[in-house]
Amino acid sequence: MFLDAIASNCRANPQKNAIQFIGGEAISYAQLAETTSRTAHFLRALGVEPGDRVAVQLPKCLPFIYLHLAAMQVGAVFLPLNPGYPPAELHYFLADAGARLLFADVTKQSSLAEMISSLPALQEAIFIDADAHWTDRVGSYSAKPVSLPAKPDQTAMMLYTSGTTSRPKGALITHGNLTANIKSLHSAWGWRADDVLLHALPIFHVHGLVVALHGALHAGATADLLPGFDAVAVLDLLQSRRCSVFMGVPTMHRRLYTHAAGRRIDLSHMRLLTSGSDRLPDDLFSGYQRSFGVTLLERYGMTETGMNLSNPLHGERRVGSVGMPLPGVQARIVDPGTDTPLPNDVVGEVQISGAHVFAGYWNQPEKTAQAFTEDGWLRTGDLGSRSHDGYFTLKGRAKDLIISGGMNIYPPEVELALMTHADVAACAVVGCPDAEWGELVVAVIVPKPGAAPDADEICAHCRDRLAAYKAPRRVIFAADLPRNALGKVQKAVLRGEVCY
């Protein structure tokens, strides 16, 4: 189990740094184990029982990490929440989850008071100073680990989906899911005890918490944490040759590449640089090779599963592809209407199977049933194809597929064409209802600074590179695109803004 691996690392290298906040506090594996156990006894003293939902809405800080590990140690269900959620959104998550306990930043105490009073299931809200020494709070509790060993099918975490098609759903992630996924990544990505992870991701999300932080702790490595992403700071730290692993999203990589401004910066000492949570643009893939002398490793995961597919650590990292199934993972491309497997190079729905796949959605048996096929495969809702040699390429979300005049149009294909235009800094393509065509292809474009692209010329640029029916019929220029906390474009929001 994941917690057992951390305990083993604590015994093997007690004085080794487990977590180092850049410019701040460092804690050894021995300190991590001791304070996690003290925090676990603190939770027990608050009345937390196995299965209770413990919600945490804190910035990236040590108390968040201790509460996360301690909640799992006592058999509770850890519920990480974006610190940017306003009271109305926070109310939905706490009420839907039936959270028993909430830990939040002390700066939010007054703004959350009224909302908290309307939640009968919430027995206590504890406001803490994220910058204070957590050991002062829990130092009087026992350092002996709580003896409540988790079972593989026991829920460890509840992670809410992004809610692009409906209200967010609580995905139930078991201890077995976490263990299967992290062992798979340990094998595929060659995690080592001497790795140093530069961690600049949020930790309320599966990418930053499970893939990155869990990965480092499972390996007995060191995680160097930044409170947030800053391109200048990250590039300086990557060049320092201290770090060997960095995980980011395309928005982060784009900013690093832009900051490099064409300079040749040697990052060849980096053992692993990954990109995920959104499609990596082709020009960024090649730009990294030119500017930094490294090839990004693109992979594919989701809240309900953690990681599914990955380009190889050793071997061809194929541009535009999210690679092949990880160890212990099965993937197939099917007809979304019949769940019938499709031949190579035919676009269909990506379906996933394996011990890492979540147990279901909290209190939503119908949604859970809809998520799985009769033979137990997870319907991801993502479209893609498989090459003859096993590489998968994503074509976008099934709900984002545009059908215009009876023809299927995959937004990523149009977006790739748009990104080859010299004046385009960022773009997103959506389908808007149309009485004649069913849907029209609409491109929303963020121009590069100082550029003034012409909409007709943009459309002509696409027609030169794509079949005419795929080219945008309407172009909208915008200062920015709506994105979630990891920088992924929120197309449901965008459609609401531009389709009229």
C-alpha positions as CSV (number, residue, x, y, z in Angstrom):
1,M,0.0,0.0,0.0
2,F,1.1,3.6,-0.6
3,L,1.3,4.5,3.1
4,D,3.4,1.4,3.7
5,A,6.0,2.5,1.1
6,I,6.3,5.9,2.9
7,A,6.8,4.1,6.2
8,S,9.5,1.9,4.7
9,N,11.3,5.0,3.3
10,C,11.1,6.6,6.8
11,R,12.8,3.6,8.3
12,A,15.4,3.3,5.5
13,N,16.5,7.0,5.3
14,P,15.1,8.8,8.4
15,Q,17.3,11.9,8.1
16,K,16.9,12.3,4.3
17,N,14.8,15.3,3.3
18,A,11.4,14.2,2.1
19,I,9.9,17.7,1.5
20,Q,11.7,21.0,1.1
21,F,9.8,24.2,0.5
22,I,12.0,26.4,-1.6
23,G,13.2,29.2,0.7
24,G,11.3,27.7,3.6
25,E,11.0,24.7,5.9
26,A,12.5,21.3,5.2
27,I,11.4,18.1,6.8
28,S,13.1,14.7,6.9
29,Y,11.3,11.3,6.3
30,A,11.5,10.8,10.1
31,Q,9.8,14.1,10.7
32,L,7.2,13.3,8.1
33,A,6.4,10.0,9.7
34,E,6.3,11.4,13.3
35,T,4.2,14.5,12.5
36,T,1.8,12.5,10.3
37,S,1.2,10.1,13.2
38,R,0.7,13.0,15.6
39,T,-1.8,14.5,13.2
40,A,-3.6,11.2,12.9
41,H,-4.1,11.1,16.7
42,F,-5.2,14.7,16.6
43,L,-7.9,13.7,14.0
44,R,-8.9,10.8,16.2
45,A,-9.3,13.1,19.2
46,L,-11.6,15.3,17.1
47,G,-13.8,12.2,16.6
48,V,-12.8,11.3,13.1
49,E,-13.8,7.7,12.3
50,P,-13.0,5.5,9.2
51,G,-15.1,6.6,6.3
52,D,-15.6,10.2,7.6
53,R,-14.9,12.8,4.9
54,V,-12.2,15.3,6.0
55,A,-12.2,18.4,3.8
56,V,-9.1,20.6,3.4
57,Q,-9.2,24.0,1.7
58,L,-5.7,25.2,2.3
59,P,-2.9,26.7,0.1
60,K,0.1,24.6,-0.7
61,C,1.6,24.0,2.7
62,L,2.9,21.4,5.1
63,P,-0.3,21.2,7.2
64,F,-2.1,20.2,3.9
65,I,0.3,17.3,3.4
66,Y,0.2,16.2,7.0
67,L,-3.6,16.2,7.1
68,H,-3.7,14.3,3.8
69,L,-1.5,11.5,5.0
70,A,-3.0,11.4,8.4
71,A,-6.6,11.2,7.1
72,M,-5.6,8.2,5.1
73,Q,-3.8,6.7,8.1
74,V,-7.0,6.8,10.2
75,G,-9.1,5.4,7.4
76,A,-10.9,8.7,6.7
77,V,-11.7,10.0,3.2
78,F,-9.5,12.9,2.3
79,L,-11.3,15.7,0.3
80,P,-8.9,18.3,-1.2
81,L,-10.5,21.5,-2.3
82,N,-9.3,24.3,-4.5
83,P,-8.4,27.3,-2.2
84,G,-9.8,29.6,-4.8
85,Y,-13.4,28.3,-4.4
86,P,-15.8,31.0,-3.2
87,P,-18.3,30.2,-0.4
88,A,-21.1,29.2,-2.8
89,E,-18.9,26.6,-4.6
90,L,-17.4,25.4,-1.4
91,H,-20.9,24.9,0.0
92,Y,-21.8,22.5,-2.8
93,F,-18.7,20.3,-2.3
94,L,-19.1,20.1,1.5
95,A,-22.8,19.5,1.3
96,D,-22.6,16.9,-1.5
97,A,-19.7,15.0,0.3
98,G,-21.3,15.2,3.7
99,A,-18.0,16.4,5.1
100,R,-17.6,15.9,8.8
101,L,-14.6,18.2,9.3
102,L,-13.2,21.2,7.4
103,F,-9.7,22.7,7.6
104,A,-9.5,26.1,6.0
105,D,-7.1,29.0,6.0
106,V,-7.6,31.5,8.9
107,T,-8.0,34.3,6.4
108,K,-11.3,32.8,5.3
109,Q,-12.9,32.5,8.7
110,S,-15.2,35.5,8.5
111,S,-16.2,34.9,4.8
112,L,-17.1,31.3,5.4
113,A,-19.0,31.6,8.7
114,E,-22.5,32.0,7.3
115,M,-22.0,29.2,4.8
116,I,-20.6,26.8,7.4
117,S,-23.6,27.4,9.7
118,S,-25.9,26.0,6.9
119,L,-24.2,22.6,6.8
120,P,-25.7,20.3,9.4
121,A,-23.4,17.4,8.6
122,L,-20.3,19.5,9.2
123,Q,-19.5,19.0,12.9
124,E,-16.5,21.3,13.0
125,A,-14.5,23.8,11.0
126,I,-10.9,24.5,12.0
127,F,-9.2,27.6,10.7
128,I,-5.4,27.5,10.7
129,D,-2.5,29.6,9.8
130,A,-0.9,27.8,6.9
131,D,2.5,29.5,7.6
132,A,2.6,28.6,11.3
133,H,4.5,25.5,12.5
134,W,2.0,22.6,12.4
135,T,4.1,20.8,15.0
136,D,3.0,23.4,17.6
137,R,-0.6,22.3,17.0
138,V,-0.1,18.6,17.2
139,G,3.1,18.2,19.2
140,S,1.3,16.9,22.4
141,Y,-0.2,13.9,20.5
142,S,1.4,10.5,20.3
143,A,4.0,9.9,17.6
144,K,3.0,6.2,17.4
145,P,1.3,5.4,14.1
146,V,-2.4,4.9,14.3
147,S,-3.1,1.2,14.0
148,L,-6.0,1.2,11.5
149,P,-4.5,-0.5,8.4
150,A,-6.5,0.3,5.3
151,K,-7.9,-2.3,3.0
152,P,-7.3,-2.0,-0.8
153,D,-11.0,-1.4,-1.5
154,Q,-11.3,1.2,1.2
155,T,-11.8,4.8,-0.1
156,A,-8.8,7.0,0.5
157,M,-9.7,10.1,-1.3
158,M,-12.7,11.8,-2.9
159,L,-11.7,13.9,-5.9
160,Y,-14.3,16.0,-7.6
161,T,-14.5,16.0,-11.4
162,S,-14.3,19.3,-13.3
163,G,-18.1,19.3,-13.9
164,T,-17.9,20.2,-17.6
165,T,-21.2,18.5,-18.5
166,S,-23.0,18.6,-15.1
167,R,-22.5,19.4,-11.5
168,P,-19.1,18.0,-10.3
169,K,-19.1,14.4,-9.2
170,G,-17.1,13.0,-6.3
171,A,-14.8,10.2,-7.7
172,L,-14.0,7.6,-5.0
173,I,-10.3,6.7,-5.1
174,T,-9.4,3.6,-3.1
175,H,-6.1,2.8,-1.4
176,G,-5.8,0.0,-4.0
177,N,-6.2,2.5,-6.8
178,L,-3.5,4.7,-5.4
179,T,-1.1,1.8,-4.9
180,A,-1.7,0.3,-8.4
181,N,-1.2,3.7,-10.1
182,I,1.9,4.7,-8.2
183,K,3.6,1.3,-8.7
184,S,2.8,1.5,-12.4
185,L,4.4,5.0,-12.7
186,H,7.4,3.9,-10.5
187,S,8.1,1.2,-13.1
188,A,7.4,3.2,-16.2
189,W,9.1,6.4,-15.3
190,G,12.0,4.9,-13.4
191,W,11.5,6.8,-10.1
192,R,14.7,6.6,-8.0
193,A,15.5,7.4,-4.4
194,D,18.1,9.9,-5.5
195,D,15.5,11.9,-7.6
196,V,14.7,15.4,-6.7
197,L,11.3,16.6,-7.9
198,L,10.7,20.3,-8.6
199,H,7.0,20.6,-7.7
200,A,5.2,23.7,-9.0
201,L,1.7,22.2,-9.4
202,P,-1.3,22.7,-7.2
203,I,-1.7,19.9,-4.6
204,F,-5.5,19.8,-4.5
205,H,-5.6,18.0,-7.9
206,V,-4.7,14.5,-8.9
207,H,-1.7,15.7,-11.0
208,G,0.1,17.6,-8.2
209,L,-1.0,15.4,-5.3
210,V,-1.1,11.8,-6.6
211,V,1.1,11.7,-9.7
212,A,3.8,14.2,-8.5
213,L,4.0,14.2,-4.7
214,H,2.9,10.6,-4.1
215,G,5.5,9.6,-6.8
216,A,8.4,11.2,-5.0
217,L,7.4,10.0,-1.5
218,H,6.8,6.4,-2.8
219,A,10.3,6.4,-4.3
220,G,12.0,7.8,-1.2
221,A,13.0,10.8,-3.3
222,T,12.9,14.5,-2.3
223,A,10.2,16.9,-3.3
224,D,11.3,20.6,-3.7
225,L,8.0,22.5,-3.5
226,L,7.2,26.0,-4.8
227,P,4.0,27.6,-3.6
228,G,3.0,28.3,-7.2
229,F,4.4,28.4,-10.7
230,D,6.7,31.3,-11.8
231,A,8.5,30.8,-15.0
232,V,11.6,32.7,-14.0
233,A,12.0,30.9,-10.7
234,V,11.3,27.5,-12.2
235,L,13.8,27.9,-15.1
236,D,16.5,29.1,-12.7
237,L,15.9,26.1,-10.4
238,L,15.9,23.7,-13.4
239,Q,19.2,25.1,-14.5
240,S,20.7,24.7,-11.0
241,R,21.2,21.0,-11.7
242,R,19.7,20.0,-8.3
243,C,16.5,18.7,-9.7
244,S,16.0,15.6,-11.9
245,V,12.2,15.5,-12.4
246,F,9.7,18.2,-13.3
247,M,6.0,17.8,-14.1
248,G,4.0,20.5,-15.7
249,V,1.1,21.3,-17.9
250,P,1.3,22.8,-21.4
251,T,0.6,26.3,-20.1
252,M,3.6,26.1,-17.8
253,H,5.8,24.7,-20.5
254,R,4.7,27.4,-22.9
255,R,5.7,30.1,-20.4
256,L,9.1,28.4,-19.8
257,Y,9.7,28.3,-23.5
258,T,8.6,31.9,-24.0
259,H,10.9,33.0,-21.1
260,A,13.8,31.3,-22.8
261,A,13.1,33.5,-25.8
262,G,15.1,31.4,-28.3
263,R,18.1,31.1,-26.0
264,R,19.8,27.7,-25.8
265,I,19.4,26.6,-22.2
266,D,20.9,23.2,-21.3
267,L,18.5,21.1,-19.4
268,S,19.9,17.8,-20.6
269,H,20.7,16.8,-17.0
270,M,17.0,16.5,-16.2
271,R,16.0,12.9,-16.1
272,L,12.3,13.4,-16.7
273,L,10.1,16.3,-17.8
274,T,6.5,15.4,-18.3
275,S,3.5,17.2,-19.7
276,G,-0.2,16.4,-19.1
277,S,-3.7,17.6,-18.2
278,D,-4.1,19.1,-21.7
279,R,-2.8,18.4,-25.2
280,L,0.8,19.5,-25.8
281,P,1.0,21.6,-28.9
282,D,3.4,20.3,-31.6
283,D,5.4,23.5,-31.8
284,L,6.0,23.3,-28.1
285,F,7.2,19.7,-28.4
286,S,9.8,20.7,-31.0
287,G,10.6,24.0,-29.4
288,Y,11.6,22.3,-26.2
289,Q,14.0,20.1,-28.1
290,R,15.6,23.2,-29.8
291,S,15.8,25.5,-26.7
292,F,16.4,23.0,-23.9
293,G,17.9,19.9,-25.5
294,V,15.3,17.7,-24.0
295,T,12.1,15.9,-25.2
296,L,9.0,16.3,-23.1
297,L,7.2,13.1,-22.1
298,E,3.5,13.5,-22.8
299,R,1.1,11.3,-20.9
300,Y,-2.7,10.9,-20.4
301,G,-4.7,10.6,-17.2
302,M,-7.9,11.7,-15.6
303,T,-9.4,12.3,-12.1
304,E,-11.1,8.9,-12.0
305,T,-7.9,6.9,-12.8
306,G,-4.7,8.8,-12.2
307,M,-2.4,7.9,-15.1
308,N,-3.4,5.7,-18.0
309,L,-1.0,6.1,-20.9
310,S,2.5,7.4,-21.3
311,N,5.2,7.9,-23.9
312,P,8.2,5.7,-23.0
313,L,11.0,6.8,-20.7
314,H,13.3,5.0,-23.1
315,G,12.2,4.9,-26.7
316,E,10.3,7.2,-29.1
317,R,8.3,10.0,-27.6
318,R,6.0,10.6,-30.5
319,V,4.8,14.1,-31.2
320,G,1.1,14.5,-30.8
321,S,0.7,11.1,-29.0
322,V,0.1,10.3,-25.4
323,G,1.9,7.0,-25.8
324,M,1.0,3.5,-24.7
325,P,-0.7,1.9,-21.8
326,L,1.2,1.9,-18.5
327,P,2.1,-1.3,-16.8
328,G,-1.0,-3.0,-15.5
329,V,-3.3,-0.7,-17.6
330,Q,-5.4,-1.9,-20.6
331,A,-6.7,0.6,-23.2
332,R,-8.9,0.2,-26.2
333,I,-10.7,2.3,-28.9
334,V,-14.3,1.5,-29.4
335,D,-17.4,2.6,-31.2
336,P,-19.0,4.8,-28.5
337,G,-22.5,3.7,-29.5
338,T,-21.9,-0.1,-29.2
339,D,-18.6,-0.5,-27.2
340,T,-17.3,-2.6,-30.1
341,P,-13.5,-2.4,-30.5
342,L,-12.4,-0.6,-33.6
343,P,-9.4,-1.2,-36.0
344,N,-6.2,0.7,-35.8
345,D,-6.2,4.3,-36.9
346,V,-10.0,4.6,-36.6
347,V,-11.3,7.3,-34.2
348,G,-13.5,6.2,-31.3
349,E,-13.9,6.4,-27.6
350,V,-10.9,5.6,-25.4
351,Q,-11.8,3.0,-22.7
352,I,-9.6,2.0,-19.8
353,S,-9.4,-1.0,-17.5
354,G,-7.1,-1.8,-14.6
355,A,-6.7,-1.9,-10.8
356,H,-6.1,1.9,-10.8
357,V,-9.7,2.7,-12.0
358,F,-11.8,4.4,-9.4
359,A,-14.6,2.7,-7.5
360,G,-17.5,4.9,-8.6
361,Y,-19.1,8.3,-8.0
362,W,-20.2,9.3,-4.5
363,N,-24.0,8.8,-4.0
364,Q,-24.5,8.6,-7.8
365,P,-25.2,5.0,-8.7
366,E,-26.7,5.9,-12.1
367,K,-23.7,8.0,-13.1
368,T,-21.4,5.2,-11.9
369,A,-23.3,2.6,-14.0
370,Q,-23.2,4.9,-17.0
371,A,-19.4,5.3,-16.6
372,F,-18.7,1.6,-17.1
373,T,-19.4,-0.9,-19.9
374,E,-21.1,-4.2,-19.3
375,D,-17.7,-5.9,-19.4
376,G,-16.3,-3.4,-16.8
377,W,-14.3,-1.0,-19.0
378,L,-14.3,2.7,-18.0
379,R,-15.9,5.1,-20.6
380,T,-13.5,8.0,-20.5
381,G,-15.5,10.3,-22.8
382,D,-12.3,11.0,-24.7
383,L,-11.9,10.4,-28.5
384,G,-8.8,8.9,-29.9
385,S,-7.1,6.4,-32.2
386,R,-4.5,3.7,-31.8
387,S,-1.6,3.3,-34.3
388,H,-0.4,-0.1,-35.6
389,D,2.5,0.0,-33.1
390,G,0.4,0.8,-30.1
391,Y,0.7,4.6,-29.7
392,F,-2.6,6.4,-28.8
393,T,-3.5,9.9,-30.1
394,L,-6.3,11.9,-28.5
395,K,-8.8,13.8,-30.6
396,G,-10.6,15.7,-27.9
397,R,-13.6,15.0,-25.7
398,A,-16.6,13.2,-27.3
399,K,-18.8,16.1,-26.1
400,D,-16.5,18.5,-27.9
401,L,-16.8,16.7,-31.3
402,I,-18.3,19.1,-33.9
403,I,-20.7,17.7,-36.5
404,S,-21.2,20.2,-39.3
405,G,-23.2,19.2,-42.4
406,G,-23.0,15.6,-41.3
407,M,-19.2,15.7,-41.1
408,N,-17.2,15.0,-37.9
409,I,-14.7,17.6,-37.0
410,Y,-12.2,17.2,-34.2
411,P,-11.3,20.5,-32.5
412,P,-7.6,19.6,-31.8
413,E,-7.0,19.1,-35.5
414,V,-8.3,22.6,-36.3
415,E,-6.4,24.1,-33.3
416,L,-3.1,22.6,-34.5
417,A,-3.6,24.4,-37.9
418,L,-4.4,27.6,-36.1
419,M,-1.3,27.4,-34.0
420,T,0.9,27.4,-37.1
421,H,-0.3,31.0,-37.8
422,A,2.4,33.5,-36.8
423,D,0.0,35.8,-35.0
424,V,-1.8,33.2,-32.9
425,A,-0.6,32.9,-29.2
426,A,-3.4,30.6,-28.1
427,C,-6.7,29.2,-29.4
428,A,-9.7,27.0,-28.8
429,V,-12.2,25.6,-31.2
430,V,-15.9,24.9,-30.3
431,G,-19.0,24.0,-32.2
432,C,-21.9,26.5,-32.0
433,P,-25.5,25.6,-33.0
434,D,-26.6,26.5,-36.5
435,A,-30.0,26.0,-38.2
436,E,-28.5,25.1,-41.6
437,W,-25.3,23.1,-40.7
438,G,-26.2,21.7,-37.3
439,E,-23.0,23.3,-35.9
440,L,-20.5,25.8,-37.1
441,V,-16.8,25.7,-36.3
442,V,-15.9,28.7,-34.2
443,A,-12.3,29.6,-33.4
444,V,-11.5,31.8,-30.4
445,I,-8.0,33.2,-30.7
446,V,-5.7,35.0,-28.4
447,P,-3.3,37.1,-30.6
448,K,0.4,37.4,-29.9
449,P,1.3,40.8,-28.3
450,G,1.3,43.5,-30.9
451,A,-0.3,41.4,-33.5
452,A,-3.6,42.3,-35.3
453,P,-4.6,39.2,-37.2
454,D,-7.5,39.4,-39.7
455,A,-10.3,36.9,-39.3
456,D,-10.7,36.2,-43.0
457,E,-7.0,35.6,-43.4
458,I,-7.1,33.2,-40.4
459,C,-9.8,31.2,-42.1
460,A,-7.9,31.1,-45.4
461,H,-4.8,29.9,-43.5
462,C,-6.8,27.0,-42.2
463,R,-8.3,26.1,-45.5
464,D,-4.8,25.9,-46.9
465,R,-4.0,23.2,-44.3
466,L,-7.3,21.4,-43.8
467,A,-10.3,20.2,-45.7
468,A,-12.6,23.3,-46.3
469,Y,-15.4,21.9,-44.1
470,K,-13.0,21.8,-41.1
471,A,-12.0,25.5,-41.3
472,P,-13.5,28.0,-38.9
473,R,-16.7,29.8,-40.1
474,R,-16.4,32.4,-37.4
475,V,-13.3,33.8,-35.6
476,I,-13.5,35.6,-32.3
477,F,-10.5,37.4,-30.8
478,A,-10.1,37.4,-27.0
479,A,-7.6,38.6,-24.4
480,D,-7.5,35.2,-22.8
481,L,-9.3,31.8,-22.7
482,P,-11.2,30.5,-19.7
483,R,-9.0,27.9,-17.9
484,N,-9.1,25.8,-14.8
485,A,-6.5,25.7,-12.1
486,L,-4.2,23.6,-14.2
487,G,-4.4,25.8,-17.2
488,K,-6.8,23.5,-19.2
489,V,-9.2,25.4,-21.5
490,Q,-12.8,25.1,-20.2
491,K,-14.7,24.6,-23.4
492,A,-18.1,24.3,-21.7
493,V,-17.6,27.8,-20.4
494,L,-16.3,29.0,-23.7
495,R,-19.3,27.7,-25.6
496,G,-21.5,29.6,-23.2
497,E,-19.6,32.8,-23.9
498,V,-19.4,32.6,-27.7
499,C,-22.4,30.6,-28.9
500,Y,-25.4,32.8,-29.5
